Amino acid sequence: MRTGRLVVAITGASGTVYAARFLRMAVPAFDEIFLAYSHQALEVAELELGLPGFAADPDPARLAGLPCPNVRVMDPRSYFHPPASGSFTHDGMVIIPCSMGTAGRIAAGISDNLVARAADVCLKERRPLVLVVRETPLSLVHLRNLTALTEAGAVVLPASPSFYNKPQGIDDLADTVAARAMHQVGFTPAVVPPWQYATP
Ligand SMILES: Cc1cc2nc3c(=O)[nH]c(=O)nc-3n(C[C@H](O)[C@H](O)[C@H](O)COP(=O)(O)O)c2cc1C
């Protein structure tokens, strides 16, 4: 049964733009979004998106470029937030972008912050967990961790933009990844229609 609630985490991999574009799609689609940034995510967001002061005041509306009244920002150091508990029901968790550090901690069951704990809860409760991972190249350690996560039920969704819809810029490219993540939690945004086969 759908709850209209989504958990979103933004970690310190390159690609905060994926998170920004994902929030633009998710905010109108869900009733409530529980959002956690890792400490490193805030630093990377400031750098990549040129958002001065964002680390001190990480207002999701600045990322998404639209009002976010239904987004609740959680302290990643505190476990006193609903997604830390299995008894809190929601429609899934998307980590976008997901660093190899966070992927490794989840794969090893090390719940040393709220992001890793909320993901651990998804795995144990068999709820959708989508990791939009970003690193290149991938080491054997990364590949083994991603395999373990897939075996445990997570969806590993590499931040690999597609080009067949002829994206016009970075936001369009990022939308091709964000839309795939939305699809995994039950929505197919009109902004990136599914590919239609046409004979050339
Ligand atoms: C500018 C910048 C870009 C980074 N890009 C990546 C990346 O693409 N993938 C990755 O796994 N780590 C990347 N890192 C390293 C992570 O931020 C680092 O491993 C951190 O400990 C991850 O912590 P977190 O998962 O709690 O955010 C980057 C760091 C910086 C400063």
Ligand as a Chemical Component Dictionary entry (heavy atoms), coordinates in Angstrom:
data_LIG
# 
_chem_comp.id                   LIG 
_chem_comp.type                 NON-POLYMER 
_chem_comp.pdbx_formal_charge   0 
_chem_comp.three_letter_code    LIG 
# 
loop_
_chem_comp_atom.comp_id 
_chem_comp_atom.atom_id 
_chem_comp_atom.alt_atom_id 
_chem_comp_atom.type_symbol 
_chem_comp_atom.charge 
_chem_comp_atom.model_Cartn_x 
_chem_comp_atom.model_Cartn_y 
_chem_comp_atom.model_Cartn_z 
_chem_comp_atom.pdbx_ordinal 
LIG C1  C1  C 0 34.524 17.210 -5.048 1  
LIG C2  C2  C 0 34.423 15.784 -4.582 2  
LIG C3  C3  C 0 33.911 14.834 -5.429 3  
LIG C4  C4  C 0 33.810 13.495 -5.020 4  
LIG N1  N1  N 0 33.264 12.591 -5.889 5  
LIG C5  C5  C 0 33.102 11.328 -5.488 6  
LIG C6  C6  C 0 32.460 10.394 -6.357 7  
LIG O1  O1  O 0 32.074 10.701 -7.487 8  
LIG N2  N2  N 0 32.236 9.142  -5.885 9  
LIG C7  C7  C 0 32.622 8.746  -4.630 10 
LIG O2  O2  O 0 32.377 7.591  -4.265 11 
LIG N3  N3  N 0 33.242 9.606  -3.787 12 
LIG C8  C8  C 0 33.493 10.892 -4.181 13 
LIG N4  N4  N 0 34.089 11.788 -3.337 14 
LIG C9  C9  C 0 34.584 11.318 -2.042 15 
LIG C10 C10 C 0 33.474 11.273 -0.983 16 
LIG O3  O3  O 0 32.960 12.553 -0.774 17 
LIG C11 C11 C 0 34.066 10.701 0.323  18 
LIG O4  O4  O 0 34.405 9.337  0.130  19 
LIG C12 C12 C 0 33.141 10.832 1.503  20 
LIG O5  O5  O 0 33.734 10.233 2.634  21 
LIG C13 C13 C 0 31.792 10.216 1.255  22 
LIG O6  O6  O 0 31.051 10.351 2.436  23 
LIG P1  P1  P 0 29.467 10.233 2.416  24 
LIG O7  O7  O 0 29.132 9.017  1.658  25 
LIG O8  O8  O 0 29.096 10.150 3.860  26 
LIG O9  O9  O 0 28.949 11.480 1.774  27 
LIG C14 C14 C 0 34.237 13.119 -3.729 28 
LIG C15 C15 C 0 34.745 14.099 -2.880 29 
LIG C16 C16 C 0 34.841 15.412 -3.290 30 
LIG C17 C17 C 0 35.398 16.445 -2.355 31 
# 
loop_
_chem_comp_bond.comp_id 
_chem_comp_bond.atom_id_1 
_chem_comp_bond.atom_id_2 
_chem_comp_bond.value_order 
_chem_comp_bond.pdbx_ordinal 
LIG C1  C2  SING 1  
LIG C2  C3  SING 2  
LIG C2  C16 DOUB 3  
LIG C3  C4  DOUB 4  
LIG C4  N1  SING 5  
LIG C4  C14 SING 6  
LIG N1  C5  DOUB 7  
LIG C5  C6  SING 8  
LIG C5  C8  SING 9  
LIG C6  O1  DOUB 10 
LIG C6  N2  SING 11 
LIG N2  C7  SING 12 
LIG C7  O2  DOUB 13 
LIG C7  N3  SING 14 
LIG N3  C8  DOUB 15 
LIG C8  N4  SING 16 
LIG N4  C9  SING 17 
LIG N4  C14 SING 18 
LIG C9  C10 SING 19 
LIG C10 O3  SING 20 
LIG C10 C11 SING 21 
LIG C11 O4  SING 22 
LIG C11 C12 SING 23 
LIG C12 O5  SING 24 
LIG C12 C13 SING 25 
LIG C13 O6  SING 26 
LIG O6  P1  SING 27 
LIG P1  O7  DOUB 28 
LIG P1  O8  SING 29 
LIG P1  O9  SING 30 
LIG C14 C15 DOUB 31 
LIG C15 C16 SING 32 
LIG C16 C17 SING 33 
# 
